[in-house]
Amino acid sequence: MACVLMQGFVLPQTHDGGAARMKSVSIPRKISRDDLVAGIAALPIGIVAGVTGVGGGEYRAPVLLSLLRNVRWTIAGNLLAGVLVGISTALLRGALSQPFDTLLLAATMMVGSLPGAYGGAVLARRTPSKWLKGLLAAILVTTALRLLLFESPSPGPFSFGLEQAVLGLVVGLGIGLTSGLLGVAGGEYRIPALILIFGLPAIVAGTISSLVSLPQQIVGFLTHRQMGQTTRRTLRLAVIMGLVGVVGVGLGVALLQRTTNVTVTRILAFLMLLAAARIAWEIRSPDVTEDPAMSGASSSRDAEP
């Protein structure tokens, strides 16, 4: 049987002269530098999420932004990774075993967060990228200062009523809007609201926050994807950060009983200030969707199998 050499492959030739159909061989994709950076960064972020109950979106954002060089891709990827981290945080911290009144509050906040997440995702598409980056940096700094200056009152018994239902809808709507707009879970704002407005203990507030964040992040991600703001590279990096983050969440929950609130607060504030500085630096760099010269290079990278 004759052979035909084609692009480095030797193909057996049939008797009628046609090359036999070669079965496609799946070649494992090599782990890239960006994959390693995303995975390494995701582990400590997951630990922080497990200890505090926050989703960690503010800490993933500068990592994804430095790798993707596109704020809208960053938002979509951050939401997807946040879903994976949020599911593991809620389950490992026992969100479903909370008192019934607390779960009613969580459900009310979920209802309010869904239209907020959708509206935030739509608004993100119409807002200039530098504005989004600047807003994200400002929120990070504000949150860091809040963590350093914030003192929670002594929690009391919680009962769910009409007033709590209305407040839950309003708070859920506002934080859902933030989630869809910036691609974060919003735990840094939801947890203080649960403590200050509803009087929940800090650990319970973090647990409920991780549960409430799931629907709004799912809606936000699906909306961004429907508008064409996700790429294969975005999805790959988001899944890597999400799965490694799940491992970190497990470690963080194990450390939860050995960590003081003061220590956690200072760590969060420090990380947020670092993230804000990184985002502020990125504002000086053009978004690939707004710079034609960079757009082609980014598209070619994303086209990799």
C-alpha positions as CSV (number, residue, x, y, z in Angstrom):
1,M,0.0,0.0,0.0
2,A,1.4,3.4,-1.0
3,C,1.7,6.3,1.3
4,V,1.1,10.0,1.0
5,L,3.0,12.5,3.1
6,M,0.8,15.4,4.1
7,Q,1.8,18.1,6.6
8,G,4.1,15.9,8.5
9,F,1.7,12.9,8.7
10,V,2.1,9.7,6.7
11,L,-1.3,8.6,5.4
12,P,-1.9,5.1,4.1
13,Q,-3.3,5.2,0.5
14,T,-6.1,2.9,-0.7
15,H,-5.9,0.9,-4.0
16,D,-7.9,3.5,-5.9
17,G,-5.3,6.2,-5.0
18,G,-7.3,8.1,-2.4
19,A,-5.9,8.7,1.0
20,A,-7.6,6.7,3.8
21,R,-9.5,8.8,6.2
22,M,-7.4,9.4,9.3
23,K,-9.1,9.3,12.6
24,S,-8.8,12.6,14.5
25,V,-6.4,12.3,17.4
26,S,-7.1,14.5,20.4
27,I,-3.8,16.0,21.6
28,P,-3.9,17.1,25.2
29,R,-3.6,20.8,25.6
30,K,-0.5,22.0,27.4
31,I,-0.9,24.0,30.5
32,S,0.0,27.6,29.7
33,R,1.5,30.3,31.9
34,D,-1.8,32.0,32.2
35,D,-3.4,28.8,33.4
36,L,-0.8,28.5,36.1
37,V,-1.2,32.1,37.2
38,A,-4.9,31.7,37.4
39,G,-4.7,28.5,39.4
40,I,-2.1,29.8,41.8
41,A,-4.0,33.0,42.5
42,A,-7.3,31.2,43.0
43,L,-6.1,29.0,45.9
44,P,-5.6,31.8,48.5
45,I,-8.7,33.6,47.2
46,G,-10.7,30.5,47.8
47,I,-9.3,30.2,51.4
48,V,-10.4,33.8,52.0
49,A,-13.8,32.9,50.7
50,G,-14.1,29.9,53.0
51,V,-13.1,31.9,56.1
52,T,-15.1,35.0,55.5
53,G,-18.0,33.9,53.2
54,V,-17.3,36.5,50.5
55,G,-17.2,35.3,46.9
56,G,-13.7,36.7,46.3
57,G,-14.7,38.4,43.0
58,E,-12.8,41.6,44.0
59,Y,-9.6,39.5,44.3
60,R,-10.1,37.5,41.1
61,A,-10.8,40.6,39.1
62,P,-7.3,42.0,38.9
63,V,-5.9,38.5,38.0
64,L,-8.4,38.0,35.2
65,L,-8.0,41.5,34.0
66,S,-4.3,41.2,33.8
67,L,-4.6,38.0,31.8
68,L,-7.6,38.8,29.6
69,R,-6.9,42.6,29.1
70,N,-10.6,43.2,28.6
71,V,-12.9,44.4,31.4
72,R,-16.1,42.8,30.0
73,W,-14.5,39.4,29.5
74,T,-13.2,39.8,33.1
75,I,-16.6,40.5,34.4
76,A,-18.1,37.4,32.7
77,G,-15.3,35.1,33.8
78,N,-15.4,36.4,37.3
79,L,-19.1,35.6,37.6
80,L,-18.6,32.1,36.3
81,A,-15.7,31.4,38.8
82,G,-17.8,33.0,41.5
83,V,-20.6,30.5,40.9
84,L,-18.3,27.5,41.5
85,V,-16.8,29.1,44.6
86,G,-20.2,30.2,45.9
87,I,-21.7,26.7,45.6
88,S,-18.9,25.1,47.6
89,T,-18.9,27.9,50.2
90,A,-22.6,27.6,50.8
91,L,-22.5,23.8,51.1
92,L,-19.4,23.6,53.2
93,R,-20.6,26.3,55.6
94,G,-24.0,24.7,56.0
95,A,-26.2,27.4,54.4
96,L,-29.2,25.0,53.9
97,S,-29.2,24.1,57.6
98,Q,-29.8,27.6,58.8
99,P,-33.0,28.6,60.8
100,F,-36.2,28.9,58.7
101,D,-36.5,32.7,59.2
102,T,-33.0,33.2,58.0
103,L,-33.6,31.1,54.9
104,L,-36.7,33.2,54.2
105,L,-34.6,36.3,54.3
106,A,-32.1,34.7,51.9
107,A,-34.9,33.8,49.5
108,T,-36.3,37.4,49.6
109,M,-32.8,38.8,48.8
110,M,-32.5,36.3,45.9
111,V,-35.7,37.5,44.4
112,G,-34.5,41.1,44.5
113,S,-31.1,40.3,43.2
114,L,-32.2,38.7,39.9
115,P,-33.5,41.8,38.1
116,G,-30.6,43.7,39.6
117,A,-28.1,41.3,38.1
118,Y,-29.7,41.4,34.7
119,G,-29.8,45.2,34.7
120,G,-26.2,45.5,35.9
121,A,-25.0,43.2,33.0
122,V,-26.9,45.3,30.4
123,L,-25.6,48.5,31.9
124,A,-22.0,47.2,31.8
125,R,-22.2,46.8,28.1
126,R,-23.2,50.4,27.7
127,T,-20.7,51.9,30.1
128,P,-17.1,52.8,28.9
129,S,-14.5,50.3,30.0
130,K,-12.4,52.9,31.9
131,W,-15.4,54.0,33.8
132,L,-16.0,50.4,34.9
133,K,-12.4,49.9,36.0
134,G,-12.5,53.2,37.9
135,L,-15.8,52.3,39.6
136,L,-14.4,48.9,40.5
137,A,-11.2,50.5,42.0
138,A,-13.3,53.1,43.9
139,I,-15.6,50.4,45.4
140,L,-12.5,48.3,46.4
141,V,-11.0,51.3,48.3
142,T,-14.3,52.2,49.9
143,T,-14.9,48.6,51.0
144,A,-11.3,48.3,52.4
145,L,-11.9,51.5,54.5
146,R,-15.2,50.1,55.7
147,L,-13.6,46.9,56.8
148,L,-11.0,48.8,58.8
149,L,-13.4,51.2,60.4
150,F,-16.5,48.9,60.6
151,E,-17.6,47.6,64.1
152,S,-20.5,45.2,64.2
153,P,-23.1,45.4,67.0
154,S,-23.9,42.5,69.2
155,P,-26.2,40.2,67.2
156,G,-29.7,39.4,68.6
157,P,-32.4,36.9,67.7
158,F,-33.8,37.3,64.1
159,S,-37.4,37.0,63.1
160,F,-38.7,37.4,59.5
161,G,-41.6,39.8,58.9
162,L,-43.0,42.3,56.4
163,E,-40.3,44.9,57.2
164,Q,-37.5,42.4,56.7
165,A,-39.1,41.3,53.5
166,V,-39.2,44.8,52.0
167,L,-35.6,45.5,53.2
168,G,-34.5,42.2,51.8
169,L,-35.9,43.0,48.3
170,V,-34.3,46.5,48.3
171,V,-30.9,45.3,49.5
172,G,-31.0,42.3,47.1
173,L,-31.8,44.6,44.1
174,G,-29.0,47.0,44.9
175,I,-26.3,44.3,45.4
176,G,-27.6,42.4,42.4
177,L,-27.1,45.5,40.3
178,T,-23.5,45.7,41.5
179,S,-22.9,42.0,40.8
180,G,-24.1,42.2,37.2
181,L,-22.3,45.5,36.6
182,L,-18.9,44.6,38.0
183,G,-18.9,40.8,37.9
184,V,-18.6,40.3,41.7
185,A,-20.7,38.3,44.2
186,G,-21.2,41.4,46.3
187,G,-20.5,39.7,49.6
188,E,-18.3,42.6,50.9
189,Y,-21.5,44.7,50.9
190,R,-24.1,42.0,51.6
191,I,-22.5,40.7,54.7
192,P,-22.3,44.1,56.4
193,A,-25.9,44.7,55.4
194,L,-27.0,41.4,57.0
195,I,-25.1,42.3,60.2
196,L,-26.1,46.0,60.5
197,I,-29.6,46.0,59.0
198,F,-30.9,42.5,60.0
199,G,-28.7,41.9,63.0
200,L,-27.3,38.5,62.0
201,P,-24.1,37.1,63.5
202,A,-21.0,37.6,61.2
203,I,-20.5,33.9,60.5
204,V,-24.2,33.4,59.7
205,A,-24.2,36.5,57.5
206,G,-21.2,35.2,55.5
207,T,-22.9,31.8,55.1
208,I,-26.2,33.3,53.9
209,S,-24.4,35.7,51.6
210,S,-22.7,32.9,49.8
211,L,-26.1,31.3,49.2
212,V,-27.8,34.5,48.1
213,S,-25.0,35.3,45.6
214,L,-25.6,32.2,43.5
215,P,-28.7,33.1,41.4
216,Q,-27.6,36.7,40.7
217,Q,-24.1,35.5,39.5
218,I,-25.7,32.9,37.3
219,V,-28.1,35.4,35.8
220,G,-25.3,37.9,35.3
221,F,-23.0,35.4,33.6
222,L,-25.7,34.1,31.3
223,T,-26.6,37.7,30.3
224,H,-23.0,38.6,29.6
225,R,-22.6,35.4,27.5
226,Q,-25.8,36.1,25.6
227,M,-24.4,39.5,24.7
228,G,-21.3,37.9,23.3
229,Q,-19.0,39.0,26.1
230,T,-17.4,35.6,26.7
231,T,-14.7,33.7,24.8
232,R,-13.2,30.3,25.1
233,R,-10.1,31.6,26.8
234,T,-12.3,33.5,29.3
235,L,-14.3,30.3,30.1
236,R,-11.1,28.3,30.5
237,L,-9.5,30.7,32.9
238,A,-12.7,31.1,34.8
239,V,-13.2,27.4,35.3
240,I,-9.6,27.0,36.4
241,M,-10.0,29.7,39.0
242,G,-13.3,28.3,40.1
243,L,-12.2,24.7,40.6
244,V,-9.0,25.6,42.3
245,G,-11.0,28.1,44.4
246,V,-13.2,25.2,45.6
247,V,-10.1,23.5,47.1
248,G,-9.3,26.8,48.8
249,V,-12.8,27.1,50.2
250,G,-12.4,23.7,51.8
251,L,-9.2,24.8,53.5
252,G,-10.7,28.1,54.5
253,V,-13.8,26.5,56.2
254,A,-11.4,24.2,58.1
255,L,-9.5,27.3,59.3
256,L,-12.7,29.2,60.2
257,Q,-12.8,28.1,63.8
258,R,-9.2,29.2,64.4
259,T,-9.4,32.6,62.8
260,T,-10.4,35.8,64.6
261,N,-12.7,38.4,63.0
262,V,-10.1,41.1,63.5
263,T,-7.5,39.2,61.6
264,V,-9.9,38.4,58.7
265,T,-10.9,42.0,58.5
266,R,-7.4,43.3,58.2
267,I,-6.5,40.6,55.6
268,L,-9.5,41.5,53.5
269,A,-8.8,45.2,53.7
270,F,-5.1,44.7,52.7
271,L,-6.1,42.5,49.7
272,M,-8.7,45.0,48.5
273,L,-6.2,47.9,48.6
274,L,-3.8,45.8,46.5
275,A,-6.5,44.9,44.1
276,A,-7.6,48.5,43.8
277,A,-4.0,49.6,43.0
278,R,-3.8,47.0,40.3
279,I,-7.1,48.0,38.7
280,A,-6.0,51.7,38.8
281,W,-2.8,50.7,37.1
282,E,-4.8,48.8,34.4
283,I,-6.8,51.9,33.7
284,R,-3.6,53.3,32.0
285,S,-3.6,50.3,29.6
286,P,-6.2,50.2,26.7
287,D,-8.9,47.6,26.6
288,V,-8.4,45.2,23.7
289,T,-11.9,45.9,22.5
290,E,-11.1,49.6,22.2
291,D,-7.6,49.4,20.8
292,P,-7.5,47.9,17.2
293,A,-3.9,47.1,17.4
294,M,-4.4,44.9,20.5
295,S,-7.7,43.5,19.4
296,G,-6.2,41.4,16.6
297,A,-3.5,39.9,18.9
298,S,-6.1,39.1,21.6
299,S,-8.4,37.5,19.1
300,S,-5.6,35.3,17.8
301,R,-4.8,34.1,21.3
302,D,-8.4,33.3,22.0
303,A,-8.6,31.3,18.8
304,E,-6.2,28.7,20.2
305,P,-7.8,25.3,20.7
